Amino acid sequence: MRDFLSTRHRHILIFMQLKTQLYIDGKWIDGASTMPVTDPSDESIIANVQISSEEQCIQAVDAAHWAFKSWAKTASRVRGEILRKAFEIMVSESDRLAEIISRENGKVLSDARGEILYAAEFFRWFSEEAVRINGEFRTSPSGDKRIIVTKQPIGVSLLITPWNFPAAMATRKIGPALAAGCTVIFKPAGETPLTAIAIVEILERAGVPAGVVNLILPSPTGPAIAKILKDPRVTNLSFTGSTEVGRALLKEAAARVIRCSMELGGNAPFLVLSDANVDDAVNGALLAKMRNGGAACTAANRLYVAKEIADEFTEKLTKAMGGLKMARGTTAGAQLGASISIKERNKIAELVDLSVSEGGAIKTGGKVPVGTGAFYPATVLSVKYDNPILKKEIFGPVAPVVEINSDDEAIALANATELGLIAYVYSIDLKRALNVAESLEYGMVAINKGVISDPAAPFGGFKQSGLGREGGFSGIDEYLEIKYIGQ
Ligand code: NAP
């Protein structure tokens, strides 16, 4: 009882102290109206945040434009040190931040803590990259001129993020933008504004000057974003979200030919070759599928398993998935939390029903639980290669397993999609795994690992999974212009 009370009191305290305002030009301000933020575990309202009017969105552009002149000229060491400070604050306050994520997003605390530490690492990584923006000096082959290549910040950047990783998707953009010397207008997902507000407040405490980071929460979203994209002072758009919205934004951005980087949907194949260690592959599949309750662009969406080991793999995966504890994210020992909303949960249920109606066999899960909250159980399905569930991004805890006859068949099935974010390969023969990896049309391939995301590695996809890369050495390039000076 005492434990329960102290946890409850901690939640109340955290939520009482939360800011719910917009942040424009270094000031926390009210909007024209408010919108509720819901805990998907019980559908209760945990806060009401301010909605920015279209006029306030343009005020954010004014502020970012004005601040750009001095921020771009601020010594890169100073920019880096501010980001470093933000990293330190995030790590020291990771418990508080994880609770905010867990409450507004539904994910379990262990996932939320993992996300905060991962998110903070983008600030640390880009604090180090800020001072390593290189240029070139060469003489032309004809010998008649000097080629001087410099890089300069692209300018006011509009950053739009989704709800599934509300902290990490924000820092993966804000980190390189600030390191490069850009100023930003940050628009988080409507479902998860509290994490975004908490991150912006940390940046303020770390010393980010007024106007450099501006937080807007428009509703409806489309018209306000369209207005911002029409503003000639906005020179860069970085978006993470669905391919559908990404495509629409690319069309809008085309009118002014502004720079775009797009991190879009995934439909990740998880290949288990005939010589794979089955236990390792099951553990990897659990990680690749169940991180974030399956609501990840990197989530294993189609599990292609060699026929020789398919029964053993499916049986072990079914046992592991079926044994996961599903509960509110902040419950001790919870391993699977709620989806973001009842609407999203119902989409998952509909996909499973569709799969079953087309011949899919449920091994575990597959039924919407009785009671409140956007819960859906961990589900394993055995399906044929042409089952309709394999064509959709499931974004939930559902693992469809397909039996395959050869490596070539697995590669062909894996590549038969317009998306190409990440693929996974399990084999004990590294040469075989590398050969398969080279044939996969994906921006990232994980070999014998269930998670490979790393702030130091380039994250991004082929085909309609996006444009550009975040993180690694190339992440900062999305915020830099190249200038050639010939002399
Ligand atoms: P979403 O519906 O595309 O929303 C993403 C963001 O776009 C939200 O901030 C949303 O704002 C905003 N948005 C929606 N309509 C808009 C419009 N007409 N104009 C401008 N902005 C608009 O995606 P989601 O459901 O939040 O996230 C899931 C998707 O993100 C999945 O497809 C997943 O694969 C993808 N994702 C990709 C990566 C990656 O790195 N490749 C990482 C994470 C997630 P509102 O909330 O206000 O509508």
Boltz pocket constraint, residues with backbone or C-beta under 6 A from the ligand:
constraints:
  - pocket:
      binder: B
      contacts: [[A, 160], [A, 161], [A, 162], [A, 163], [A, 164], [A, 165], [A, 169], [A, 187], [A, 188], [A, 189], [A, 190], [A, 191], [A, 218], [A, 221], [A, 222], [A, 225], [A, 226], [A, 240], [A, 241], [A, 242], [A, 243], [A, 245], [A, 246], [A, 248], [A, 249], [A, 262], [A, 263], [A, 264], [A, 265], [A, 266], [A, 296], [A, 297], [A, 298], [A, 393], [A, 421], [A, 465], [A, 466]]
      max_distance: 6.0
